[in-house]
Amino acid sequence: MKYIALFFTLIIALNVNAQKPIQKGFQAIDRKNAEAHIEFLANDLLEGRESGFRGGRIAREYIVAQLKQYGIEPLSSNNYLQHFTAYRPENSAREPKRYTVTDSIITRLQKTFHVRLEMANVLGMIRGKKENEYVIVGAHYDHLGMDVNLFGDNIYNGADDNASGVSAVLQLAKAFKESGEKPERTIIFAFWDGEERGLLGSQYFIDKCSFRDNIKSYLNYDMIGRNNRPAEPKHVVYFYTASFPIFETWLKQDLKSYKLDLEPDYRAWDNPVGGSDNGSFAKYKIPIVWFHTDGHPDYHKPTDHADRLNWDKIIEITRASYLIMWKLANDKY
């Protein structure tokens, strides 16, 4: 009996030790950091973080500073920024007014009058044991900027859209680093520019990506901080690629095991190409997960301010998604 008891003690100890890295990261996610990130990014001084303009550049330098502080290395050997140029036609009734990063259209636009903007994605990573297998977690950091002709508040601060999502990616970067565990797959922490102009940053990244066939999954955040259903403050939409039902199973298990205070609306999606930056990855058949809390009355309005966010929900979603990302980076699926 003595040896049997010792055996079970060892098994329990091994299980506890196995949980330590993931628990360390989990505990690193908190409201203090969420508030710091969002209140900076949604401050009036950033002028609505419009892509290609001063506020957007300040936002991306802030993100780079945070990644450096956490010890996250750049995806490129010497730079966190992936620069790209977006084009659109000028004064043409025959051309769409949206910007583009598609080479064939750019070649045509360069032969006539056109407008162009310089933009940049921010990309950091933690190398995995399998350096040539990748998982990506991302959120767009740009928003709508300012409207000088708008009376009163003329800054589109974008606290929910999408400073809330950026805060979650930054918290995951810190959490994975603080776990002390090297993941099986390389994790890329991505902050997209130009989403509001047509998913430009994520499209540019995936279209040009030399290791696209080795990307195993993509987790997206876009607006995770509001309640469009006042009577259901724990509501969150959980989109995922329908051919991977394990993604739903994982979240259900984690909500129970970690006692997370969320009420997900599980939405399996055969071809999740719409809505946000998930679409750039889904078009290449990369499995996706997307956390979203639906639209609300302040969507794309100057009233999308930090004081209207549900901070508890942001933290619960960030923690739940960290557990999902841990599995995407380490498990078989």
Buried (B, 14 or more C-beta within 10 A) or exposed (E): EEEEEEEEEEEEEEEEEEEEBBEBBBEBBEEEBBBEBBBBBBBEEBBBBBBBBEBBBBBBEBBBEBBEEBEBEBBEEEEBBBEBBBBBBEEEEEBEEEBBBBEEBBEBBEEEEBBBBBBBBBBBBBEBEEEEBBBBBBBBBBBBBBEEEEEEBBBBBBBBBBBBBBBBBBBBBBBBBBBEBBBBBBBBBBBBBBBBBBBBBBBBBBBEBEEBEBBBBBBBBBBBBBBBBEEEBBBBBBBBBBEBEBBBEBBEEBBEEBEBBBEBBBBBBEEBBEBBBBBBBBBBEBBBBBBBBBEBEBBEBBEBBBEBBBBEBBBBBBBBBBBBBBBBBBEEE
